[in-house]
Amino acid sequence: MQRRQFLSLLSGVGVVYATRSFAGAAPERVTIMQFSDDGKPSGRITLDKVNKDAEWKRRLSPLAYEVTRQQGTERAYSQPGYDRHDAGLYRCVCCDNALFDSATKYESGTGWPSFWQPIAPENVRNITDRMFGMTRTEVRCTLCDAHLGHVFDDGPKPTGLRYCMNTVALRFVPKQK
């Protein structure tokens, strides 16, 4: 057997081993706070992390897929609803996880929906983002890992935070009267 054939065979064995190791692995578990559509918490629950990429590609608009699954960003002021002021709940467009309550939404003048806090800290997760030669804090949905936007420290009281979200990453549910 020649050296090249041996190395090729060895790399193939490594791929098979790696595939078997991950194929049998248990899904990642996450804990979130569940909310009814009227914004009332119904308790913490631990679930398997959601991954439905093929379904998301079919179900989401091309822009929503690019933003949530490929860390894209919609253009400021480009999407209907960025300036919505109705009472309601904002859910993840991919997995329906409750993310923000309209009571924490404010007009930031940026062209994207902005909130001063998430509905529950465990429903979103922050990741250091070093893309484009700068350091920012990316915000993702805890349940499905959808890219939502970024959080900045130039928001209003009481938190001083600005959760600057992509409109297409959110599904608005109006409060029932």
N, C-alpha and C positions, 0 to 999 in steps of 0.2 A: 504494500500500500504506500502510495506517495504521500509526502508531507501535506500537500494541499488537500488531498482526499481525507486524510486523517483529521485535519483541522475542520473541514466541512462536516464530517461525521460528528465530531465533538461538539460543534456549535448546534447541530440538530438535536443532539441529546439534551443539551442545555435548554433549548426552546421547549421540548417536550416536558422536561422536568418542571420548568417555570410555569407552563400552562397547567399542568396537573396541580401544582401547588396553589395557584390562584383559583382554579375552577372549583375546588372543593372548599375554599375559604368561606367562612360565614360572612353574610353581608354586614356592613358597618351599621351600628345602631346609634340613634341619636334621640335626645329627649327634647321635646318642645312643649309649650303650653298651648292647649287647644282652646279655640274661641268659637262661640256661635256667631252667626252672621250679624247679630245685633251687638256684638262686641263684648259679650259676657264670657269670662273665662270658665272653662269646664274641667280644668285640671291638667296636670302634666301627664304626658304619655311618652313611652319609649317605643320607637318604631324603627324598622329597617329604613335606611337611607333610600330614597326613591331615585331610580335610574331608568328612564323610559326614552332613551334617545331617539329611537326610530319613531315612536309615537309622537314625541315632541316635534320632530322634523316634519311630520305630516300635519299635525294639529295647529302649530304656531305659525304666525305670519313669518315670512323670511326675515323681517327686521327683528321680531321678537326672538326668533331662534338665534340670530346673530348676536343679539345683546345678551340673552340669558345663558346660552350654551357656549358662545365663543368670545365672551367678554367685550362685546361691542358697545357702542354708545350711540343713541339716537341724537340727531341734531337738536339743539335747544329750540324751544317754541314750536317744534315740528309736529307734535302729536296731540290730538284732541284729548283733553282731560288733564293736561299738566297744570292748569289753573282752576281745577274743580274746587268748589268750596262747600259742597253738600256734605251732610253728616253721613258717615258710613265707615266701612272697614276696607282696608287694602290687603288683598291676598296675593300670593305668588301666582303668576300666570301659568307656571309649570305644574305645581303640585297642590295648590290651594292652601298652603300654610298661611295663617294670619300673620301679617307683618307690621302694619301700621294702622292706628286709629286716626280718623280725620280730626279729632280734637287736638292732635299734636302737629297738624299740618299748618304751614304758614307760607306767606308769599315772600320768597327769597329774591325774586327778580332775576333768577338765573335761566328760566325757561324749562326747568324740570321740577317735578313735585318735590317739595322739601319738608322734612319733618324734624322735630327736635328730639324725638326718641322713638324707638320701636315699641310695638304693643307689648312685647315681652323680650327681655334681653336674650333668652335662650332660643328665640325663633330666628335670629340672624347671627351671623358670625363675621368677624372682621379679620381681614388678611392683609398683610403688608404687600403693597403693589409697587413694584419698581419699574414698571413699563414707562417708556417714553422719557427716560433719563431723569425721572423725579420719583420721590417717595410719597405715596398716598396710602390711604386705608380703604381697601375694597370692602364692600358689604355684599355678603352672599346669604341666600336662604339656607338655613341649617338643614332642612329636610331634604332638599334636592340639589343643593350646591349651585343654584342659579345665580348668575351675576346680576345684582340689582342696581348697583351704582357705587358711590363712595361717600364716606363720612368725613366732614371737615370740622374744625374747631372755631368756626366763625358764625355760629348760630345764636339764637336768642336764649334768654333765660327760660327755664331754670337750668338747662343742661349746658348751654353754650355750644351745642352741636348742631350741625346741619347735615342730615341724612339726605343727600342729593340723589334721588332715584330716577331711573329710566321709566317713563310712563308705560312703555310696552312690556315692562317686567311685572307690572302690577295689574290686578283685576279688582275694580272697585265694586263693592257691594253696598248699596244704599241702605241706611237704617230704616226699618219698618216703622211706620207711624201708628 
